[in-house]
Each structure stands twice: as C-alpha cells, then as structure tokens.
Amino acid sequence: MNSATAFETRQNPWWLILMGGILNIVVGVLLLSNPLRTTIAFAWVLGLYWFVQGIFVLVGMFLDRSAWGWKLVMGVLGILAGILVMRHPIASAVAIPAFLILFLGFQGLFTGAVELVLAFRGGGWGMGIWGALSMVFGLILILNWSSPSMVLTLLWVLGVLALIGGIAEIVQAFRQRRVVSGADQRAAFA
C-alpha cells in the first residue's frame, strides 16, 4: 500500500468531501432563496427518516433482544413521529425550527450558568462575560422562540452557515486532492 492510499483511507476521499461541499452550497442557496419551501421539504424528509428508522429499530429488536423494551418504545415513537411529520409537513416546518430555537435558548442559559460558576471559581473575567452573554442570548431565544421572525432568522443563519461550510469543504477537498496527487507522484519516483 503506497502512502497516497494510506492517506486516503485515514481520511474521507477528496471527492466525497467535494460532493458534501456542493450539497451544502445547494442547501444554503435553497434556504436563503426560499426558506419556507426548503424547510417543508426537509421536514418531510426528516419524517421519512424517522419512519424508516423506527421500522429498522423494530426489526433490530427481533434480531437482538437486548434492551427490547427501549427498542420497542423508540421504534414505535420513530414511526409515529415520522407519520405525524409527513402528514403535516407545513406545521412541522414551523414547529421544528421553533423547538430548535427553544432548545438553543435553554442550552444558552445552562452553558452561561456553568460559565458564570466557573468564572467565580477562578475562571477569569472572560469566562464570566461569555457566561453572561450566553445567558442573555439564551433568554432572548426562549422569550421569542415561537416568533416567525426568529424562525426565519434561524433559517437564514443556517443557510449562511451551509454556504460557508460548503465553501470550506470544497477548499478542503482540493487541498486533500493536491496532497494525495503529490504523494502519488513521490511514490512513482521512489
């Protein structure tokens, strides 16, 4: 096995990273250009995923009987959640981002409280400031979690992050390709 092959097996192949980057850019453009339709489509796909996953969990319960009670509950919940989301994709497209905002708000409060405690135990002013800011932003999210403008803002932020992540993945793919092709050339001359 030459060094280029060893390099590619330790990391994802460059072309797979490139495809992920292109997909992220497409998702980012879709979220920025038509956030509601894109979110409805994603909600429906998420419902389909939960439905199929629930079926696989139930089938897996018969193949491996360990923790069968949990598998039964998770399988049935997955199927029910999938059906609910697929039958009501528009409501799900609004509810899922709203609950994500609520979750992020509580996470901000919890993280901020932990950082404040650590700051008072000698973590420094920086940690205290970040903790206070985290709690403030968490509280803002919690108080506005169901606001349509907050949901739309989250979708736009996700769109921008998808674009930035996609561009970064494409750059990384070409860097990795260059490293792999350089290793192939060095191996050929060795």
C-alpha angles and dihedrals in degrees: 000000000000123000094258092057091047090050093051094048092053091053136030113278112266093241091056090054089047091053090049090051092050090048091050091051091050091049091047093051091047092049092049097043100041111004097171097052092042091051091048089053091047091048091053092048089048090052091050090049092051091047094051092042090052090054091049091049090053092048089047089053089066093047096048114025096190112118089002092162093060091044091051092050094044093046094050092044091049092051093046093046090048093051092046093050094044092048093048106031096154094052089044091050088059098037099048096056090041092054090045088055090049091049092049089049093054090044089053092051093048095045091046092051091050091048091049091051090049090047091055089049092059103285092128139239094292093061090046092052092048090048093052092046091048091053092047093050090044090053091048090052093048093049092048102033096123097041111121090221090054091051091048091048090052090051091050091048090050089049092052091046090050090052093048092045091048093051090048091050092050091050090048091049093055092045090052091046090053091050092048094047090047090052090050090053093049091048091052092055095045 
